[in-house]
Amino acid sequence: MTLSPGQTLDNRYRVVQLLGQGGFGAVYRAWDTNLNGPCAVKENFDTSPAAQKVNPAVSAGVSAALEKAMRISRAERYEGVAEFL
């Protein structure tokens, strides 16, 4: 599957452009319509059952990291404090 500019994934991520591609997948610049900001989307070319299997421990870690990132993105901006991009 190749993603196209303008394509929306999961009713949230709008693909802007292809950033790079290799043997295992591709990375796209995208726009997160929920957070109203830029993000990256990784496309995995490996469609084997093993590649699609979700590890619960990894999934929990990713969920925690996403929640933390969302809290940071909503935080007020202060002079002299670095922003996460």
N, C-alpha and C positions, 0 to 999 in steps of 0.2 A: 504494500500500500504506500503510495506516495501522497504526501499532504500538499495541498495547494494554497497559495495565498488567498486569504478571505474565508477559508474553510474554518468552521467552528467545531471544536471538540468538547463533548460533555456539556454542551450549552454554556460554556464558560471561557474556553481558550480560543482566541481567534488567531490563526496563523498569519504572520506578516511576511516572513521570507525564510528561505533555507540558509542556514549559517554554515553547515558542513555536513559531509556524508562520508561514511566509511563502509567497511565490510559488514559490520554488525548493526548499523543503524544510521540515523540522521538526526541532526539537531536543528530546530527552527526557532527563530525569534517569533514570539507570540505576544498577545495582549490578554491579560487576565481581566475579564469584564466584571468579576466580583470585586476585585481589589483595585480596579481601574489603574492598572500599571503594567509595565513590561515584564515578561517572564520568558523562560525557555521551555520548549517541549522536546522531549527525546522520543524518537520513534525507533522501536526495536524490530529489526528485520527477521529475527529468529521466531518463527511461529510454532516451533515444536512444543508439545505438551510440557516438557521440562522447563522451557523458558517462560511459559505462561503460569506456572505454578507459583502461588503466593506463599511466602514464608511468613507465618503469623508474627514472629519476633521482628522481622524486618518491617512488616506492615505497621506494627505498633510504634516502632521507632520513627518511621516516616511520618505517621500521624502526629506524633508528639512534636517533631521538628516543624511540620507545617503549622501547627497551632502556635508554636512559639514565633515563627516568622510572621504570622498574621497579627499577633499581639504587637510585635515590633513595628510592623507597617502601619498600625493604627496609632502608635504613640505620637505624642506631640513632638515637634522639632524644636530643638534648643540651639542657640548660637554656641559654637564651640564643641558640639557633640556630633560625632560622625554619623552619617546616614548609611544604612545598608542598601545596596543597589542590587 
